[in-house]
Amino acid sequence: MNNGTRSLVVIALLLLAAHGANAQKLLFVFAHGQYASPVQSSFKNDYNFGLGAEAGVGIGPGKTKLVGTVGYTVFDAKSKELGNITYVPVKVGFRRYFLPGNLLFLHADAGIGHIKDKTTNSSYSRFTADVGAGAKLGPLEVGIAYDGFKRVGADGYASWLAFKAGWRFGL
């Protein structure tokens, strides 16, 4: 290999590395486990807690990203007469990073929650939304969000605080 060919190979490798670095700033995937603590009074009286997970993808240049998320949470009923609730949200929203290194973020999502409610022995879909904040420490993310949906056959908006922890990877 002559010097000209070596130089072209080195330049091509540097361009590929730079493109890969830019892609990490443009696209990421994440997965979180979550613990949900009911907030709304009748929901809090009926359910102890929720356990679940979520996964998603974010895309966009700069500090503001468009985010899509899908999740699964089961709320533990306080009595057998009530039965557990299964909640599967599909949401789209935004995430905005702050500080050097994008250490902190705010997010807001909205979409459709598919609910299987053993209390009313029904399955239905309702509008769902959440707003929250978090911190990114390398590939680890931790956060808190206020989340909820309108229940059928029950008073109020079923709401909870979701405590989340998981991983984030740039692609």
Protein Blocks (a to p, Z undefined) as FASTA:
>chain_A
ZZklmmmmmmmmmmmmmmmmmmmmmpccdddddddddfblklmmmpmbdcdddddddede
hjbdcdddddddddddfbfklopaddddddddddddehehilaccdddddddddddfklo
pacddddddddddddehjbccdddddddddehiacjdddddddddddddZZ
